[in-house]
């Protein structure tokens, strides 16, 4: 008794230590006490938001600043958090990203050494550092994970029950699997470590003078000089900076994936009292992000523009190297590049077995295992001669049988296979936990421009609307008036680099259409000399909120040396309508008619400013420029659809998904494209939210239907009769005045038009809040918010040059390789089966030889598994050129075909996971009952038999995970989770069939069991014999042989019946490896049952059954397979597949 108590105390002690290691919450509960005063606390428990890493217990640091004030802080996931005494909470390190433009322009950098020391203490070095741990440290972390510890515990139990080969096989498989993952994790960390910027010297304004400093010593608040790398140096911008003086052009492809260089303007030209917003349009226009590269810069004072603010005394205006002047905003992991690296480092890297659904599933199985173990225990203690130790061991083995050792491996394989397949197709994922969401998607949202439509735009011409011509008449660009050509030639954000003209494809198309040339100095020159050359002096860039752009340009009038200034404006026709001094009669009719055709229409205006001084031009505000404009035409640009947009949208619609367009374009243009792509499929007209005489209405595109908002409160009537299009302003109105109507119709809206980035984000988050799994596909610039908040966000790099190389093995070649590998495996198995019978000796000797051969086969299978894992883990390394700050998924191809790829892989992962859980559940239940039957009679499976079962399961699961999705999406939708009526019902009913067959077969076997065998089994169960005596006295009997054959047959049938191939992935006949494995295993079991190969039966330690029992056995095997298959198909027919809920 004392030994039992001592063992229990030791076990509980070890369990407590492991629980403290596994759970931060348990460790806090058992080792810490709550302390309300942070100044007295020593550690802090940090719980991150979901899918952003795991909770940690970190050390609390107590330091003092240069003024003697105490600082309480901690570091978590490379981010510093400081105790805020006013708010009474910890907050992230605050960087100087708030202020007016005049405040930033007046900054003078660090002028005193004390300020530098204080900033260094607060912010630390500007480094993206990461310590790569040792192999032993990472392996220890994995070896103490709950599942691994549980599996090692199970291996120890199997060893106690003398299953040596089976235990060794399982332990080697687990250790090699974990070692492979650790090795790959080390390689990944080494790759990520290389992503940090290498330090280099740059000019920094400190202590009132320019001095060279390494870039890793930069601090927020520094004034630096930044320019194009000299002498071909591959240097990147080291941190996030605000451009103060001097414009430049930046390549941001390493960060956002956008290959078109972005023009960055200095803030010296902005209104002095404007507030800087780093997360809005100001960030995109004025901020140089860390990890990007300057491709061209213009020194301050030579850009042709001055400053609206006088340079403060002591503020640097220019550096010796003629670089642009910038103010350091954020450093280290606080930069945009650092945040992306933190996502890669600390985001959920793979779907593991440690999730709530998995534990719920295990508890569900545990109910049956507890019932079986309780029955065995109750029956066992009724026999006073039975060994209690062995009885306890047997019951424990039954309980642990519900958690298969291959569970975490199979779940990792399911997701990693999809990651590898997507990487080969040019789609990279930084958050793999989102892959299963792709299989559950209800709504697919698409941006229009650059996503569904091509960037190769065609300028049809300009509609010169006047009283003499037809409103819809379009004049070719070669015949337009000079005034119109000047607006198109100057009102843009293009730049001329070494590689040629760069910028917005629409603006490139218009400049090419009017046949003007842009120079490096921002001068535009007509090629045919009909107009004087013009110079661009200042740009007010286009923003999604304002929906327009304004430029100040100038030209020298003939016969004069004075510069004549002109303001040129382009934008949405409805936005510029109120800015024109006068409008032609057909203005509204013209732009509406052109928009209905699907063309993109921009209104053009200009205003003569006359001869002004540079100071006067700089003093002009945007509002002063954008008034009393002269209307000069409507430029008409057609946006042809991408070649694959139509078939992809058709495939997505046929796959039972709803498609939605969310775009910044006008409603008429968007509705035309939506009709062409069948986003709107009803015969009824499309109605749009429209403001008429300060009142909001629903109005049809052709203006034949007009419904007031108050009369459309019945959302079902509205969405059932019409296709809906909501504008951004219309949504704001509905949100403020008809919130319930908006929520009711939002899921039925087909087109969201004139939506600003924040409005796109709101539409996606509201769809999610309504319970719809949402996918968003955009170009990664204006769609960042929507992409990040969607369940599945896919950023398309719309300007990538050419397709990625195809996979190294073609589809046919891949199947050939699989067949080749399958043939090799079959040959090896056949060789193993043919060689063993030639051995000499009795059944015991042959069993040992066969176990050795099986160990060799298991090792070969294990090598195949490890090789497969190594190949799949290579897809885990996400480089900065592949990942994007915009979204979890990044496609390197300019095609929406990637959406089909993501959904296919998501469905494949869902279905694979579901069928794995079904198979594991049935196998666990079969094993639990098999063990309970054998243990009650003092009989157990031989080590050889258990090892062969383990090899079979591992091989079949490996082949299941290799299944590939079909080429096209199916109309049927997969079930979204494990706990659904179909899964629970089919598992229970199939187990009932298996249970009935087992009970009947065991009953028939016991009727034919000799009395002396029953007495020997009872003696073994009672523990009156030593292990050696049990081993020597063991002879295969009818119960042992029958249970082994039926359990093997049930497991094979489970794989064959529950493999869910089409319509989501390869069928069983297409998955050759799995099919051959099942057919060969089934044939071997049938041969054992029929006794047609006596030597094979001897190797498996199977007796020669009586003829009447053999007939019963074979009949039961076929009946079990037939009724299990019937039950599964009936359940599928009754419960059905997943359904679209909209």
Buried (B, 14 or more C-beta within 10 A) or exposed (E): EEEEEEEEEEEEEEEEEBBBBBBBBBBBEEEBEEEEEBEEBEBBBBEEEEEEBEBBBBEBBBEEEEEEEEEBBBBBBBBBBBBEEEEEEBEEBEBBBEBBBBBBBBBBBBBEEEBBEBBEEBBBBBBBEBEBBEEEEBBEBBBBBBBBBBBBEBBEBBBBBBBBBBBBBBBBBBBBBBBBBBBBBBBBBEBBBEBBBEBBEBBBBBBEEBEEBBBBBBBBBBBBBBBBEEEEEEBBBBBBBBBBBBBBBBBBBBBBBBBBBBBBBBBBBBEBEEEBEBEBBBBBBBBBBBBBBBBBBBBBBEBBBBBBBEBEEEBBBBBEBBBBBBBBBBBBBBBBBBBBBBBBBBBBBBBBBBEEEBEEBBEBBBEBBBBBBBBBBEBBEEBEEBBEEBBBBBBBBBBBBBBBBBBBBBBBBBBBBBBBBBBBBBBBBBBBBBBBBBBBBBBBBBBBBBBBBBBEBEBBBBBBBEEEBEBBBBBEBEEBBEBBBBBBBBBBBBBBBEEEBBBBBBBBBBBBBBBBBBEEEBBBBBEEEEBBBBBBBBBBBBBBEBBBBBBBBBBBEEEEEEBBBBBBBBBBBBBBBEBBEEBBEBBBBBBBBBBBBBBBBBBBBBBEBEEBEEEEBBEBEBEEBBBEBBBBBBBBBBBEBBEBBBEBBEBBBEBBBBBBBBBBBBBBBBBBBBBBBEBBEEEEBBBBBBBEEEEBBBBBBEEEBEBEBEEBEEBEEBBEBBBBBBBBBBBBBBBEEBEEBBBBBBBBBBBBBBBBBBBBBBBBBBBBEBEBBBBBBBBBBBBBBBBBBBBBBBBBBBBBEEEBEEBEEEEEEEBEEBEEBBEEBBEBBEEBBEEBBEBEEEBEEBBBBBBEBBBEBBBBBBEBBBEBBEEBBBBBBBEBBBBBBBBBBBBBBBBBBBBBBBBBBBBBBBBBBBBBBBBBBBBBBBBBBBBBBBBBBBBBBBBBBBBBBBBBBBBBBBBBBBBBBBEEBBEBBBBBBBEEEBBBBBBBBBBEBBBBBBEBBBEBBBEBBEEEBBEBBBBBBBBEBEEEEBEEEBEBBBBBBBBBBBBBBBBBBBBBBBBBBEBBBBBBEBBBBBBBBBBBBBEBBBBBBBBEBEBBBBBBBBBEBEEEBBEBBBEBBEBBBEBBBBBBEEBBEEBEBBEEEB
